[in-house]
Amino acid sequence: MTPAELNALPAPQFWRRVSCALYEQLVLLGVIALTFLVPNLGLGILFGISLPSWLTFLYLYVVLGIYFVWYWTKSGQTLAMQTWRVRMIGSGGYNLTRRQAIWRYVFGSLWIVPCVLLQWLFELQKWQIIEMLFTVALFLWPLSIYLDRVNPLLRQSLPDRFGRTRLIELPKNLVTLT
């Protein structure tokens, strides 16, 4: 499809976004297992080294950023987005540049800020933190599509508006896995 044709496609509905995000979480478990758990278990078992929590967070943030930026610049779709026929495009329907993809990743991860504030405010522990993370990431953050008053038909989430990107829903007959 041409960029103009892609730009004319509709935005995905709320539940398609939530389903795609949930599936993305499952895919990311594999990414994290391969890139994080295996090396860190090796360091811990062989040398008794444990990374500090801030370095662990930074390492995970960078690894996941590489995953998203690579897929978004290559085809506009992560593995989960391919399954749910969702694609990310830049302005005018073009693929994202590396810079756009990095900024979109940064803006897309801003949902962590209210989670940290809620955890600190309510002194959440263990599973409460995980429940809160899933609630905010999977349901509350995607609800920001309804805050788009400029063009409600585009239904852009906050990260898409900040990053000047947009999600589109591909037609069924156009699905190509790359």
Secondary structure as UniProt FT lines:
FT   HELIX           3..7
FT   HELIX           14..32
FT   HELIX           33..37
FT   HELIX           38..47
FT   HELIX           53..74
FT   HELIX           79..83
FT   TURN            84..85
FT   STRAND          86..89
FT   HELIX           91..93
FT   HELIX           98..108
FT   HELIX           109..111
FT   HELIX           112..122
FT   HELIX           127..135
FT   HELIX           136..140
FT   HELIX           142..147
FT   TURN            152..154
FT   HELIX           158..163
FT   STRAND          166..169
FT   HELIX           172..174
//
